[in-house]
Amino acid sequence: MNVITFNQNSNNCVNFGGDFSTRIALRGKSCFKHFDNILHKSAQKTKLMAYYYKNSREIAATYGIKDALGIDAYRHTWTSADISYSKGHLVSKILGCLNDYLNFLCKIELANMDLWNNREGRKIAREAKIKRLKREELPDLVKNAFDSGSLIIDPYKDNREYKSIFFNLFKLLNNKINLAN
């Protein structure tokens, strides 16, 4: 059986032991505390996430989207589109990926759905900017993508796969950790 151990050595490095041998160099605090402080306890992130959770649910409800997976698909797509439109493609990609990759023990199918829909949101924002559409039109564009089948709405029935070297690493780590449990 493959087992991963997490040990911090005296050089402030975390070793992922077992068959998967990788070292992550750290400066100062452990990386887990550092990421937790930056990403999960940040008041700005909390406000930003609350804004998108609240508004995406309200917008999805106006379109008649009521099931949890549909709302989640709409939320990821609209959030990614809105951030990409207002702050840029790279910012949207970084925030979306960090949000989903740092949820380390989530089901692969759900992570695949979220990352796929994040990417679809960035595509929608790019097309909206090219067509010189207003930011206020993004919810309708996301609903069109939802209706057309561009989004993954049920991760257990949809076999489309998000492709990324980081996602492949995420799947590998997730499988190793699940095998250890």
N, C-alpha and C positions, 0 to 999 in steps of 0.2 A: 504494500500500500504506500502511496506517495504522501508524504507529510511535509508541511511547511512550518518552520519555526521562525519566530521573529525575535531576534536578539540584538540588543544594542551593545556594541563593543566599546572599548575605551577610546577609540578614534572617532566616536560619534557617527558610526555607520550602522545601518540596519542590515543584517544579513538575512536573506530569505534562504533558509537551509533546505535540506532534502535534495531531491533531484533537480530542483530549480535553484541554481546558485547565482544570485545577483546581489550587488551591494548598492545601496543608495547612500551617497555621501551627504552628511548633514553638517550644518554650521550652527553651533549653539544648541538650541532645544531639539528635542526629538521631532522628527518630521510629522508625526501624528498630532502632537500638541500644536505644532506650528500651523499646520493646515486647519486644524480645528479652530484655532484662534482667528485665523484670517477668514476662513470661509463660513464657518458655522455659527460663530458668535458675533459676527460683524453686524452692527445695528443697521448699516446701509443695506447689507444683503437681506436682512430680515424684512426691512421695509420694502425692498424691491420685490422679494418673493411674495410678500403679502399682497402687494399691488397686483401682480400678475395672477396669483391664485384667485383673488376676489374678482377681478375684472374678467378673466377668462371664463370663469364659471357663469357670471352674469351674461356675457356675450353668448356663450354656448347655449344657455337656457333660452335666450331670445330666438335662437335658430331651432329650438326643439331637441337639442342634444341632451339626453338625460342620463344615459348609462355611464358608469364610472370610467370605463375604458375609452369611450367616445369623448368624454370631457377631458380626460388626460391627453388624448391625442390632439384635441383642439388646443389645449393649454400649451403644450410643448411647441406646436407649430406656430400659434399666434405669438407666444412670448419670443420665440426665436426670430420671427419675422419682424416684430416690433423693435426689438433690440438691434437687429441688423439694420433696419431702416433708419433708426435714430442715432445709433452709436457706431455702426459699422459691422461689416461681415466678420472680421477677425474677433472683435469683442464678443459678438453673439456666439461664435464657434467656441471660443475659450470658455465663456460662462456656461454654455450648454454642456460641453464635454466635462468640465470640472464637476458640475452638478451631478451628472450621471455616472462618471467614473468613480467619484468619491463615495458613491453609494455602493460600496465594495461588495456587499454580500447579496445584492438584489438578484432576482432571477434574470438570466441571460436574455430570455425572450422579452422581458419588460425593458431592459436596457437597450436592446436592439430596436424596439418600437420607439422609445424616446429619442434615441440618436437619429434614427431615420426621419422622424417627424421634425426634429430640430433642423436637419439639413433641408427638408422640404420648406420649412419656414424661411430659411436664408435664401432659397431659390425664389420664393414668392417676393421677398423684399427686393432682391436684385431686379426681378422683372418689373416690379412696381416703380422702382427708381428709373429704369430705362424708359418706361412708358410715361414717366412724369406724373404718376398718380400720387394722390395725397395719402399721408399716413392713416387718415381716418378710413380709407378704403381697404386697409389690410384685413379687418375682420371678415368682410365679404369675400375677399380673395382666398382666405383660409377656408371659409365655408365651401367655396367652389372646389377647392382641392379635396376637402373632406367628402363632398358628394361625388366627385369624379373617381374616387378610389386611389388617389395619389398617396394618401396617408395610410399608415398601418394603424388599424383601429382595434383589431383583435390579434394580439401577438401569438396566440396559440393556434390560430388557423391560417395566418398569413406567413408564407415561407420566404418572403423577400428578406434579404440580409444586408445590413449596414456593413460596408467594407471600410476598414481602417486598420492600419498596423497596431494602433493603440487599442482598438477594440479587440483585436486578436489576442493581444497581451492580456487584456482585461479578462477575456474568456478563459485563457490558460490559467491565470491566477485564481479566478473564481472556481474553476474545476478542481484545482489543487486543494484549495481551502475546503471545498465541499467533500472531497475525498477524505480529508483528515477528520471530518466531523462524523 
